[in-house]
Amino acid sequence: MIDYRLDAGVAEIVLNAPARRNALALEGLHALADAYDRAEADGARALLLRGEGPSFCAGRDISGVDPRTDDVADYLDDTLAPLLRRMATFPAPTFAAAHGACLGVGLGLLIATDVVYVAGDAKIGSPFAALGATLDSGGHALFVERLGAHATLDLIYTGRLMSGAEAVRAGLFSRAFPAEEVHNAATSAARTAAAGPTQAFRASKRIVGAIRDERLGLWEAMALENRAQAALAATEDYREGFAAFQAKRPPEFTGR
């Protein structure tokens, strides 16, 4: 079950199937994509993803899956990959509060989020070795980029799960908090972003995405920054930011 609400510009999307540790079956993935579409249609200025109960997301719900008839290619290529791309390209800043199990698809949801706050004792990785399967959801790319090939294959071959604190130290995610604080920390960050200069944040998100996906160098990235800055100069928030700075008062951004 996927819950959705919009408050103060923040779209909060909740994985709410705690009895299944928020494992996602096919319908859950579709519902999650619909929630992101709804958030964009509602004009959300930030988005927060979290899980209800003892886990963030334990991965794919395979409780009723027959491996003899399961169309894995359809599941991965036609459902999961488009969802993760939808999440990663959501135009406004996105945040995740992760605790407990963050496995398989759950790891993929975090990879597709801009800012990830994790509980220090969260369990992050993939249980696929025990299933005769392999890491998916972009996990290979993230792990090799941040950990290197040797550490990546060590995690895959042994099935060892990383703690949230270890994942943050390795540069996989943003910050680690005690489990009881991670939700409030992510909520606060999302609300701060929602009250900020939305167009500027969107520009930075596009630039960071281009640097990552196109492996841009310093001067190419600088050219993107320059074009973004020129466009932002025409926005209301840009003018408000300057006026507030000159008047030595807090800015009041509207996202326009």
ZIHU-V423584 format. One record per backbone hydrogen bond with DSSP energy under -1.0 kcal/mol. CO is the residue of the C=O (numbers start at 1). NH is the residue of the N-H. Records with the same first field share a line. If there is no record, write none. Layout:
CO=NH / NH
This chain:
1=16
3=14
5=12
7=10
9=45 / 46
10=7
11=48
12=5
13=50
14=3
15=52
17=20 / 22
18=21
20=23
21=58
24=61
25=29
26=30
27=31
28=32
29=33
30=34
31=35
32=36
33=37
34=38
35=39
36=40
37=41
38=42
39=44
40=43
46=11
47=95
48=13
49=97
50=15
57=103
59=24
60=62
62=65
66=69 / 70
70=72
71=75
72=76
73=77
74=78
75=80
76=81
79=83
80=84
81=85
82=86
83=87
84=88
85=89
87=90
93=47
94=115
95=49
96=117
98=119
99=56
100=123
101=57
102=125
103=106
104=108
105=109
106=110
107=111
108=112
110=113
115=96
116=174 / 175
117=98
118=177
119=122
120=165
123=102
124=162
125=104
127=130
128=131 / 133
136=139
138=142
139=143
140=144
141=145
142=146
143=147
148=152
149=153
150=154
151=155
152=156
153=157
154=158
155=159
162=124
163=167
164=168
165=169
166=170
167=172
168=171
175=118
177=120
178=181 / 182
181=185
182=186
183=187
184=188
185=189
186=190
187=191
188=192
189=193
190=194
191=195
193=196
196=198
197=201
198=202
199=203
200=204
201=205
202=206
203=207
204=208
205=209
206=210
207=211
208=212
209=213
210=214
217=221
218=222
219=223
220=224
221=225
222=226
223=227
224=228
225=229
226=230
227=231
228=232
229=233
231=234
232=235
235=239
236=240
237=241
238=242
239=243
240=244
241=245
242=246
243=247
244=249
256=236
